[in-house]
Amino acid sequence: MTTNTVPTARVALVGDRSPNVVSHTRVPLLLDALARRDRIVLDAYWIPSEDARDPEAVRGFDAVWVLPGSPYRSEAGVLTAIRTAREGGIPFLGTCGGFQHALLEYARGVCGLTGAAHAENDPDADDLLIEPLACSLVGHEATVTVEPGSLAQAVIGSERTVERYHCAYGPSRHLDTLRAHGLRFSGHDEDGHVRIAELPDHPFFLATLFQPELAGDGSRPHPVLRALARAAVAHAGLTPAGGPA
């Protein structure tokens, strides 16, 4: 229920919803926790990847969250949703597969790397931006070092964080080109591999190669999810009420 003291924002959840994807089953619990703890109501709608091929599919939302669950039924749909959020200044979060596709969209749409590919979708491509990780991180927790002065550091509130992974693919090639075109890699694992990316000139554009939605038992939303909620409220032109930290 919306009142004068509880801001509401509309959020597009982009992905192919499945009861077999733990991240997807966590969403209702997280939405309830955000309303209870942060007094922010997110009016969330699932947008299947095939429907997201229409650039208008996410344009009216206050935030876009591309969730895990790749390979998506429509890579093109996911990339279109990301591009709409990036170009339209809509707050964006990509987790796991969302991170991978955010980098892929940026490589193709901004850097001109039109042949860049994701090995999960096109394993025989000549130019794989996203490749199988040398050591799969599925089911692991690991430390991420966060760059001072970054959006990620401001959101997480620390320069070190332990996060839960469920991914088998990550970026390798063209990282310098992505940096040169404005993408900031603001978090790295203990081996120096990229785990967080952001766009400094965007109102809120954050992508993580870990899954903040799986932190804890879901009763205390991860700072990344709380930040997305507040960015959505700001986009809607509202001010979130104070709530317990």
Backbone as CSV, one residue per row, in Angstrom:
resi,resn,N_x,N_y,N_z,CA_x,CA_y,CA_z,C_x,C_y,C_z
1,MET,0.843,-1.194,0.000,0.000,0.000,0.000,0.877,1.242,0.000
2,THR,0.541,2.205,-0.835,1.316,3.429,-0.949,0.706,4.515,-0.061
3,THR,1.535,5.182,0.730,1.107,6.307,1.544,2.031,7.463,1.284
4,ASN,1.757,8.589,1.944,2.601,9.760,1.756,4.009,9.556,2.293
5,THR,4.194,8.587,3.198,5.503,8.393,3.800,6.246,7.180,3.250
6,VAL,5.610,6.427,2.365,6.255,5.241,1.804,6.375,5.407,0.296
7,PRO,7.560,5.797,-0.192,7.715,5.990,-1.630,7.650,4.670,-2.392
8,THR,7.106,4.734,-3.581,6.981,3.561,-4.435,7.655,3.833,-5.776
9,ALA,8.409,2.860,-6.269,9.062,2.978,-7.562,8.838,1.696,-8.350
10,ARG,8.790,1.817,-9.671,8.537,0.677,-10.548,9.864,0.113,-11.044
11,VAL,10.033,-1.181,-10.868,11.291,-1.838,-11.221,11.026,-2.975,-12.197
12,ALA,11.779,-2.985,-13.291,11.706,-4.075,-14.261,12.726,-5.144,-13.888
13,LEU,12.246,-6.356,-13.691,13.104,-7.511,-13.433,13.257,-8.262,-14.749
14,VAL,14.413,-8.119,-15.370,14.620,-8.692,-16.704,15.287,-10.055,-16.576
15,GLY,14.647,-11.044,-17.145,15.176,-12.400,-17.110,14.050,-13.388,-17.340
16,ASP,14.408,-14.645,-17.462,13.430,-15.691,-17.743,13.078,-16.380,-16.425
17,ARG,12.045,-15.880,-15.787,11.688,-16.270,-14.427,11.516,-17.784,-14.312
18,SER,12.137,-18.335,-13.267,12.081,-19.782,-13.084,12.122,-20.107,-11.589
19,PRO,11.311,-21.072,-11.149,11.381,-21.503,-9.749,12.657,-22.261,-9.437
20,ASN,13.417,-22.617,-10.464,14.662,-23.352,-10.277,15.885,-22.447,-10.140
21,VAL,15.695,-21.134,-10.267,16.794,-20.179,-10.103,16.630,-19.529,-8.733
22,VAL,17.569,-19.787,-7.836,17.433,-19.331,-6.455,17.280,-17.823,-6.387
23,SER,18.031,-17.097,-7.216,17.937,-15.634,-7.218,16.506,-15.171,-7.486
24,HIS,15.812,-15.860,-8.371,14.451,-15.470,-8.712,13.503,-15.709,-7.535
25,THR,13.696,-16.810,-6.833,12.810,-17.118,-5.713,13.066,-16.195,-4.523
26,ARG,14.225,-15.555,-4.478,14.553,-14.629,-3.401,13.862,-13.275,-3.558
27,VAL,13.462,-12.925,-4.763,12.978,-11.568,-5.028,11.802,-11.171,-4.137
28,PRO,10.745,-11.981,-4.003,9.632,-11.554,-3.141,10.057,-11.284,-1.703
29,LEU,10.941,-12.121,-1.172,11.440,-11.924,0.187,12.198,-10.612,0.305
30,LEU,13.019,-10.300,-0.687,13.799,-9.069,-0.666,12.899,-7.845,-0.785
31,LEU,11.880,-7.920,-1.625,10.949,-6.803,-1.758,10.224,-6.542,-0.437
32,ASP,9.828,-7.611,0.234,9.180,-7.455,1.539,10.129,-6.828,2.547
33,ALA,11.390,-7.257,2.519,12.363,-6.727,3.470,12.653,-5.255,3.209
34,LEU,12.717,-4.857,1.938,12.935,-3.446,1.620,11.770,-2.588,2.111
35,ALA,10.571,-3.086,1.964,9.409,-2.332,2.436,9.398,-2.233,3.956
36,ARG,9.792,-3.310,4.613,9.753,-3.338,6.072,10.902,-2.551,6.695
37,ARG,12.111,-2.765,6.179,13.285,-2.183,6.813,13.600,-0.773,6.313
38,ASP,13.426,-0.563,5.007,13.804,0.722,4.412,12.605,1.592,4.063
39,ARG,11.421,1.043,4.239,10.191,1.770,3.931,10.193,2.258,2.481
40,ILE,10.633,1.376,1.596,10.593,1.618,0.158,9.827,0.469,-0.489
41,VAL,8.774,0.805,-1.202,7.981,-0.203,-1.909,8.415,-0.219,-3.366
42,LEU,8.924,-1.360,-3.803,9.270,-1.536,-5.209,8.160,-2.327,-5.893
43,ASP,7.536,-1.680,-6.843,6.487,-2.313,-7.644,7.190,-3.019,-8.801
44,ALA,7.432,-4.307,-8.627,8.310,-5.039,-9.545,7.519,-5.853,-10.561
45,TYR,7.991,-5.820,-11.800,7.379,-6.568,-12.899,8.459,-7.377,-13.604
46,TRP,8.159,-8.652,-13.843,9.084,-9.478,-14.607,8.910,-9.207,-16.104
47,ILE,10.042,-8.986,-16.771,10.062,-8.796,-18.225,10.860,-9.950,-18.825
48,PRO,10.198,-10.926,-19.452,10.946,-12.021,-20.085,11.923,-11.484,-21.127
49,SER,13.030,-12.185,-21.283,14.075,-11.692,-22.186,13.549,-11.503,-23.609
50,GLU,12.639,-12.349,-24.034,12.100,-12.210,-25.396,11.272,-10.938,-25.533
51,ASP,10.515,-10.584,-24.495,9.725,-9.359,-24.533,10.610,-8.122,-24.481
52,ALA,11.776,-8.263,-23.873,12.684,-7.123,-23.727,13.321,-6.701,-25.047
53,ARG,13.095,-7.453,-26.105,13.613,-7.047,-27.412,13.011,-5.714,-27.852
54,ASP,11.839,-5.390,-27.352,11.209,-4.109,-27.646,11.850,-3.038,-26.771
55,PRO,12.469,-2.011,-27.353,13.130,-0.975,-26.547,12.190,-0.274,-25.578
56,GLU,10.892,-0.317,-25.850,9.940,0.332,-24.956,9.598,-0.524,-23.741
57,ALA,10.056,-1.766,-23.714,9.632,-2.694,-22.663,10.018,-2.217,-21.269
58,VAL,11.168,-1.550,-21.136,11.620,-1.112,-19.803,11.682,0.403,-19.681
59,ARG,11.297,1.118,-20.730,11.535,2.562,-20.746,10.756,3.309,-19.662
60,GLY,9.590,2.845,-19.281,8.792,3.569,-18.301,9.091,3.230,-16.856
61,PHE,10.115,2.410,-16.612,10.411,1.980,-15.250,11.411,2.920,-14.571
62,ASP,11.452,2.827,-13.249,12.373,3.648,-12.461,13.693,2.943,-12.203
63,ALA,13.772,1.664,-12.508,15.022,0.909,-12.400,14.886,-0.364,-13.225
64,VAL,16.035,-0.866,-13.653,16.100,-2.120,-14.404,17.111,-3.018,-13.709
65,TRP,16.677,-4.213,-13.357,17.573,-5.202,-12.753,17.586,-6.427,-13.650
66,VAL,18.759,-6.709,-14.258,18.928,-7.928,-15.044,19.460,-9.006,-14.109
67,LEU,18.636,-10.003,-13.883,18.950,-11.048,-12.910,19.697,-12.210,-13.548
68,PRO,20.282,-13.075,-12.706,20.926,-14.284,-13.226,19.906,-15.196,-13.899
69,GLY,20.432,-16.252,-14.487,19.581,-17.223,-15.169,19.965,-17.438,-16.614
70,SER,21.196,-17.064,-16.974,21.648,-17.256,-18.349,21.977,-18.739,-18.578
71,PRO,21.963,-19.212,-19.838,21.704,-18.401,-21.026,20.238,-17.978,-21.114
72,TYR,20.037,-16.709,-21.402,18.690,-16.184,-21.545,18.092,-16.678,-22.858
73,ARG,16.775,-16.740,-22.894,16.138,-17.179,-24.138,16.420,-16.207,-25.274
74,SER,16.600,-14.924,-24.929,16.922,-13.922,-25.945,18.067,-13.049,-25.464
75,GLU,19.259,-13.313,-25.976,20.392,-12.438,-25.664,20.102,-11.024,-26.153
76,ALA,19.517,-10.919,-27.347,19.231,-9.604,-27.921,18.294,-8.808,-27.031
77,GLY,17.309,-9.484,-26.423,16.374,-8.790,-25.555,17.054,-8.229,-24.322
78,VAL,17.910,-9.011,-23.702,18.636,-8.547,-22.518,19.530,-7.369,-22.875
79,LEU,20.229,-7.451,-23.987,21.115,-6.357,-24.395,20.317,-5.090,-24.695
80,THR,19.141,-5.235,-25.273,18.301,-4.072,-25.548,17.854,-3.405,-24.253
81,ALA,17.455,-4.195,-23.256,17.045,-3.631,-21.970,18.195,-2.880,-21.315
82,ILE,19.387,-3.438,-21.379,20.552,-2.778,-20.785,20.851,-1.482,-21.516
83,ARG,20.795,-1.511,-22.826,21.062,-0.295,-23.600,20.038,0.792,-23.282
84,THR,18.775,0.410,-23.162,17.735,1.393,-22.837,18.014,2.041,-21.490
85,ALA,18.404,1.244,-20.499,18.721,1.790,-19.178,19.961,2.671,-19.233
86,ARG,20.962,2.226,-19.966,22.217,2.994,-20.045,21.994,4.322,-20.748
87,GLU,21.349,4.303,-21.887,21.158,5.529,-22.663,20.095,6.444,-22.053
88,GLY,19.128,5.847,-21.361,18.022,6.629,-20.820,18.238,7.113,-19.403
89,GLY,19.387,6.813,-18.801,19.650,7.252,-17.437,18.775,6.568,-16.406
90,ILE,18.285,5.372,-16.717,17.461,4.616,-15.775,18.389,3.827,-14.849
91,PRO,18.228,3.907,-13.533,19.066,3.118,-12.628,19.097,1.654,-13.049
92,PHE,20.308,1.088,-13.039,20.511,-0.265,-13.557,21.358,-1.081,-12.591
93,LEU,20.951,-2.332,-12.430,21.766,-3.316,-11.721,21.788,-4.589,-12.541
94,GLY,22.984,-5.143,-12.726,23.129,-6.445,-13.366,23.912,-7.354,-12.440
95,THR,23.351,-8.518,-12.120,24.052,-9.446,-11.237,24.310,-10.751,-11.972
96,CYS,25.532,-11.239,-11.833,25.981,-12.485,-12.456,25.791,-12.411,-13.975
97,GLY,24.800,-13.096,-14.545,24.562,-12.996,-15.988,24.275,-11.574,-16.414
98,GLY,23.654,-10.783,-15.536,23.413,-9.372,-15.839,24.695,-8.587,-15.957
99,PHE,25.682,-8.906,-15.123,27.008,-8.294,-15.224,27.631,-8.632,-16.577
100,GLN,27.630,-9.905,-16.910,28.257,-10.351,-18.152,27.656,-9.647,-19.362
101,HIS,26.345,-9.541,-19.383,25.679,-8.936,-20.539,25.791,-7.415,-20.529
102,ALA,25.948,-6.809,-19.354,26.195,-5.367,-19.311,27.519,-5.040,-19.992
103,LEU,28.542,-5.855,-19.734,29.829,-5.637,-20.391,29.726,-5.908,-21.884
104,LEU,28.968,-6.933,-22.237,28.816,-7.265,-23.656,28.104,-6.134,-24.395
105,GLU,27.049,-5.580,-23.796,26.332,-4.478,-24.432,27.231,-3.262,-24.585
106,TYR,28.036,-2.981,-23.577,28.922,-1.821,-23.628,30.004,-2.016,-24.694
107,ALA,30.526,-3.226,-24.771,31.559,-3.509,-25.776,31.018,-3.296,-27.185
108,ARG,29.814,-3.780,-27.432,29.233,-3.660,-28.777,28.687,-2.255,-29.032
109,GLY,27.978,-1.709,-28.066,27.241,-0.472,-28.299,28.046,0.790,-28.135
110,VAL,29.100,0.746,-27.318,29.896,1.951,-27.051,31.297,1.843,-27.645
111,CYS,31.899,0.675,-27.500,33.290,0.513,-27.932,33.432,0.089,-29.389
112,GLY,32.332,-0.243,-30.042,32.397,-0.651,-31.440,32.899,-2.059,-31.660
113,LEU,32.936,-2.869,-30.606,33.413,-4.248,-30.729,32.221,-5.133,-31.097
114,THR,31.766,-4.988,-32.323,30.517,-5.631,-32.737,30.611,-7.153,-32.771
115,GLY,31.821,-7.694,-32.825,31.983,-9.143,-32.833,32.172,-9.750,-31.467
116,ALA,32.178,-8.911,-30.414,32.356,-9.435,-29.061,31.222,-10.394,-28.725
117,ALA,31.559,-11.502,-28.056,30.564,-12.543,-27.814,30.706,-13.115,-26.419
118,HIS,29.677,-13.854,-26.027,29.613,-14.546,-24.749,29.758,-16.033,-25.040
119,ALA,30.727,-16.685,-24.413,31.015,-18.083,-24.728,29.851,-19.008,-24.404
120,GLU,29.022,-18.631,-23.452,27.882,-19.469,-23.111,26.859,-19.478,-24.244
121,ASN,26.770,-18.350,-24.968,25.809,-18.232,-26.059,26.401,-18.613,-27.407
122,ASP,27.676,-18.323,-27.588,28.323,-18.516,-28.891,29.747,-19.019,-28.672
123,PRO,29.902,-20.266,-28.263,31.224,-20.779,-27.880,32.249,-20.799,-29.001
124,ASP,31.804,-20.766,-30.246,32.743,-20.838,-31.376,33.075,-19.466,-31.955
125,ALA,32.621,-18.402,-31.290,32.891,-17.055,-31.796,34.386,-16.758,-31.768
126,ASP,34.822,-15.892,-32.679,36.236,-15.542,-32.771,36.683,-14.567,-31.689
127,ASP,35.747,-13.787,-31.148,36.126,-12.735,-30.208,35.281,-12.849,-28.944
128,LEU,35.722,-13.691,-28.013,34.975,-13.941,-26.787,35.350,-12.913,-25.720
129,LEU,34.408,-12.037,-25.414,34.608,-11.095,-24.312,34.391,-11.792,-22.975
130,ILE,33.365,-12.640,-22.911,33.033,-13.381,-21.699,33.381,-14.845,-21.935
131,GLU,34.325,-15.346,-21.147,34.834,-16.701,-21.346,34.623,-17.541,-20.090
132,PRO,34.726,-18.868,-20.209,34.638,-19.712,-19.015,35.752,-19.344,-18.033
133,LEU,35.394,-19.239,-16.757,36.401,-18.944,-15.743,37.326,-20.135,-15.575
134,ALA,38.605,-19.843,-15.357,39.575,-20.923,-15.177,39.193,-21.799,-13.985
135,CYS,38.658,-21.159,-12.951,38.178,-21.892,-11.781,36.753,-21.440,-11.511
136,SER,35.786,-22.308,-11.763,34.386,-21.929,-11.581,34.121,-21.495,-10.152
137,LEU,33.354,-20.419,-10.013,33.042,-19.882,-8.690,31.655,-20.299,-8.215
138,VAL,31.061,-21.268,-8.874,29.716,-21.695,-8.499,29.717,-22.216,-7.071
139,GLY,28.868,-21.599,-6.244,28.718,-22.043,-4.869,29.804,-21.576,-3.927
140,HIS,30.656,-20.635,-4.346,31.764,-20.183,-3.523,31.492,-18.801,-2.938
141,GLU,32.177,-18.514,-1.847,32.254,-17.152,-1.328,33.705,-16.710,-1.410
142,ALA,33.919,-15.435,-1.766,35.284,-14.934,-1.912,35.321,-13.445,-1.608
143,THR,36.510,-12.965,-1.312,36.702,-11.559,-0.974,36.802,-10.718,-2.231
144,VAL,36.140,-9.573,-2.224,36.232,-8.592,-3.298,36.810,-7.317,-2.709
145,THR,37.840,-6.791,-3.357,38.422,-5.507,-2.965,37.790,-4.414,-3.812
146,VAL,37.297,-3.372,-3.145,36.528,-2.324,-3.807,37.339,-1.039,-3.843
147,GLU,37.362,-0.378,-5.002,38.172,0.823,-5.171,37.619,1.992,-4.371
148,PRO,38.499,2.695,-3.655,38.054,3.895,-2.930,37.503,4.943,-3.897
149,GLY,36.485,5.649,-3.466,35.924,6.713,-4.281,34.982,6.257,-5.361
150,SER,34.705,4.961,-5.430,33.807,4.430,-6.455,32.374,4.404,-5.939
151,LEU,31.431,4.261,-6.875,30.040,4.059,-6.481,29.927,2.797,-5.638
152,ALA,30.620,1.743,-6.047,30.549,0.479,-5.311,31.002,0.661,-3.864
153,GLN,32.065,1.417,-3.660,32.563,1.634,-2.295,31.561,2.449,-1.479
154,ALA,30.958,3.449,-2.110,29.963,4.254,-1.414,28.751,3.409,-1.035
155,VAL,28.374,2.498,-1.906,27.206,1.655,-1.670,27.490,0.600,-0.604
156,ILE,28.621,-0.088,-0.745,28.939,-1.202,0.151,29.444,-0.700,1.499
157,GLY,30.089,0.485,1.493,30.554,1.077,2.735,31.845,0.499,3.253
158,SER,32.571,-0.185,2.397,33.829,-0.810,2.797,34.677,-1.028,1.557
159,GLU,35.976,-1.193,1.781,36.871,-1.483,0.665,37.175,-2.975,0.535
160,ARG,36.551,-3.768,1.386,36.646,-5.227,1.284,35.296,-5.817,1.664
161,THR,34.875,-6.813,0.903,33.601,-7.459,1.177,33.679,-8.918,0.746
162,VAL,33.013,-9.771,1.463,32.947,-11.189,1.102,31.587,-11.433,0.453
163,GLU,31.625,-11.971,-0.770,30.402,-12.115,-1.550,30.223,-13.550,-2.041
164,ARG,28.976,-13.866,-2.355,28.638,-15.205,-2.823,28.563,-15.224,-4.344
165,TYR,29.221,-16.217,-4.916,29.268,-16.361,-6.378,28.420,-17.548,-6.824
166,HIS,27.963,-17.456,-8.044,27.316,-18.605,-8.682,27.496,-18.445,-10.187
167,CYS,28.747,-18.270,-10.589,29.008,-17.973,-12.000,30.155,-18.827,-12.520
168,ALA,30.098,-19.104,-13.797,31.144,-19.882,-14.442,31.792,-19.133,-15.601
169,TYR,31.357,-17.890,-15.830,31.882,-17.097,-16.948,32.261,-15.709,-16.453
170,GLY,33.308,-15.139,-17.062,33.728,-13.797,-16.694,34.445,-13.110,-17.844
171,PRO,34.758,-11.817,-17.679,35.400,-11.059,-18.756,36.895,-11.324,-18.804
172,SER,37.443,-11.245,-20.001,38.889,-11.419,-20.144,39.462,-10.384,-21.112
173,ARG,39.056,-10.431,-22.367,39.635,-9.549,-23.381,39.002,-8.159,-23.361
174,HIS,39.711,-7.212,-23.950,39.207,-5.860,-24.237,38.931,-5.016,-22.990
175,LEU,39.447,-5.412,-21.844,39.168,-4.638,-20.634,39.740,-3.225,-20.739
176,ASP,40.909,-3.082,-21.328,41.490,-1.744,-21.495,40.631,-0.887,-22.419
177,THR,40.065,-1.497,-23.442,39.188,-0.748,-24.352,37.925,-0.297,-23.633
178,LEU,37.347,-1.177,-22.830,36.161,-0.809,-22.058,36.480,0.345,-21.110
179,ARG,37.628,0.284,-20.457,38.043,1.377,-19.566,38.211,2.678,-20.341
180,ALA,38.858,2.592,-21.478,39.130,3.792,-22.264,37.850,4.473,-22.727
181,HIS,36.773,3.715,-22.818,35.489,4.274,-23.246,34.581,4.630,-22.069
182,GLY,35.122,4.599,-20.850,34.381,5.138,-19.714,33.865,4.157,-18.688
183,LEU,33.977,2.863,-18.936,33.514,1.892,-17.943,34.569,1.758,-16.848
184,ARG,34.132,1.769,-15.613,35.066,1.662,-14.483,34.938,0.290,-13.849
185,PHE,36.067,-0.386,-13.689,36.096,-1.661,-12.984,36.497,-1.372,-11.544
186,SER,35.504,-1.416,-10.659,35.712,-0.909,-9.302,35.812,-1.994,-8.244
187,GLY,35.786,-3.257,-8.635,35.954,-4.345,-7.684,36.663,-5.513,-8.315
188,HIS,37.597,-6.100,-7.568,38.388,-7.217,-8.086,38.506,-8.293,-7.016
189,ASP,38.663,-9.535,-7.465,38.852,-10.611,-6.500,40.327,-10.693,-6.113
190,GLU,40.661,-11.691,-5.307,42.022,-11.796,-4.779,43.048,-12.115,-5.851
191,ASP,42.580,-12.583,-7.018,43.485,-12.853,-8.147,43.542,-11.686,-9.129
192,GLY,42.857,-10.592,-8.793,42.881,-9.415,-9.652,41.854,-9.412,-10.754
193,HIS,40.953,-10.393,-10.773,39.941,-10.456,-11.825,38.776,-9.527,-11.501
194,VAL,38.185,-8.961,-12.542,37.106,-7.986,-12.380,35.862,-8.658,-11.811
195,ARG,35.282,-8.008,-10.786,34.058,-8.523,-10.181,32.971,-7.453,-10.053
196,ILE,33.311,-6.165,-10.237,32.325,-5.086,-10.204,32.651,-4.104,-11.325
197,ALA,31.621,-3.624,-11.999,31.774,-2.596,-13.026,30.713,-1.529,-12.795
198,GLU,31.028,-0.290,-13.182,30.078,0.810,-13.015,30.340,1.884,-14.065
199,LEU,29.348,2.758,-14.235,29.470,3.894,-15.145,29.419,5.180,-14.329
200,PRO,30.535,5.880,-14.186,30.580,7.074,-13.333,29.639,8.183,-13.769
201,ASP,29.359,8.324,-15.053,28.535,9.432,-15.534,27.044,9.089,-15.606
202,HIS,26.675,7.955,-15.074,25.277,7.510,-15.093,24.679,7.722,-13.700
203,PRO,23.375,8.025,-13.591,22.781,8.205,-12.262,23.012,7.015,-11.333
204,PHE,22.909,5.802,-11.845,23.202,4.595,-11.065,23.306,3.446,-12.045
205,PHE,24.522,2.972,-12.270,24.754,1.858,-13.190,25.816,0.985,-12.553
206,LEU,25.397,-0.179,-12.045,26.288,-1.048,-11.293,26.060,-2.481,-11.731
207,ALA,27.150,-3.228,-11.895,27.050,-4.633,-12.282,28.036,-5.438,-11.452
208,THR,27.582,-6.577,-10.939,28.427,-7.397,-10.076,28.489,-8.827,-10.598
209,LEU,29.684,-9.391,-10.582,29.840,-10.800,-10.952,29.723,-11.669,-9.697
210,PHE,28.939,-11.210,-8.773,28.503,-12.003,-7.630,27.022,-11.700,-7.441
211,GLN,26.397,-12.391,-6.512,24.943,-12.294,-6.396,24.539,-11.724,-5.035
212,PRO,24.385,-10.399,-4.947,23.994,-9.787,-3.678,22.626,-10.246,-3.205
213,GLU,21.800,-10.715,-4.127,20.468,-11.176,-3.740,20.517,-12.458,-2.911
214,LEU,21.657,-13.144,-2.895,21.798,-14.384,-2.126,22.472,-14.163,-0.779
215,ALA,22.767,-12.928,-0.425,23.430,-12.644,0.851,22.501,-12.982,2.010
216,GLY,23.040,-13.682,3.006,22.268,-14.002,4.195,21.018,-14.798,3.871
217,ASP,19.978,-14.562,4.685,18.724,-15.284,4.479,17.680,-14.441,3.758
218,GLY,18.084,-13.249,3.288,17.181,-12.382,2.552,16.405,-11.410,3.407
219,SER,16.529,-11.525,4.736,15.766,-10.635,5.618,16.413,-9.264,5.756
220,ARG,17.694,-9.167,5.423,18.414,-7.892,5.425,19.006,-7.684,4.030
221,PRO,18.333,-6.947,3.163,18.828,-6.800,1.787,20.255,-6.277,1.739
222,HIS,21.021,-6.827,0.840,22.409,-6.415,0.614,22.442,-4.915,0.307
223,PRO,23.513,-4.212,0.712,23.608,-2.777,0.415,23.441,-2.431,-1.060
224,VAL,23.867,-3.300,-1.959,23.705,-3.043,-3.384,22.220,-2.981,-3.750
225,LEU,21.418,-3.850,-3.178,19.984,-3.859,-3.479,19.286,-2.675,-2.831
226,ARG,19.711,-2.299,-1.644,19.139,-1.126,-0.995,19.475,0.132,-1.804
227,ALA,20.686,0.174,-2.346,21.081,1.334,-3.154,20.271,1.406,-4.442
228,LEU,20.027,0.260,-5.069,19.193,0.254,-6.276,17.791,0.766,-5.944
229,ALA,17.244,0.328,-4.818,15.906,0.768,-4.419,15.865,2.280,-4.235
230,ARG,16.860,2.834,-3.588,16.899,4.282,-3.365,17.113,5.035,-4.677
231,ALA,17.907,4.467,-5.568,18.091,5.099,-6.876,16.784,5.094,-7.666
232,ALA,16.024,4.012,-7.541,14.731,3.939,-8.225,13.775,4.995,-7.689
233,VAL,13.768,5.163,-6.380,12.919,6.176,-5.758,13.332,7.573,-6.218
234,ALA,14.645,7.819,-6.277,15.135,9.105,-6.745,14.709,9.345,-8.194
235,HIS,14.768,8.301,-9.012,14.354,8.433,-10.416,12.871,8.758,-10.512
236,ALA,12.109,8.205,-9.584,10.667,8.463,-9.581,10.334,9.852,-9.051
237,GLY,11.365,10.564,-8.566,11.150,11.916,-8.070,10.626,11.977,-6.663
238,LEU,10.898,10.905,-5.889,10.429,10.823,-4.510,11.616,10.805,-3.556
239,THR,11.354,10.984,-2.288,12.398,10.931,-1.270,12.071,9.774,-0.340
240,PRO,12.987,8.794,-0.204,12.690,7.656,0.656,12.642,8.048,2.123
241,ALA,11.689,7.470,2.839,11.619,7.718,4.275,12.757,6.991,4.959
242,GLY,13.158,7.503,6.105,14.215,6.857,6.865,13.751,5.520,7.379
243,GLY,14.692,4.603,7.574,14.365,3.291,8.100,15.542,2.736,8.818
244,PRO,15.400,1.593,9.441,16.506,0.989,10.178,17.644,0.618,9.241
245,ALA,18.862,0.784,9.704,20.042,0.476,8.884,20.266,-1.027,8.861
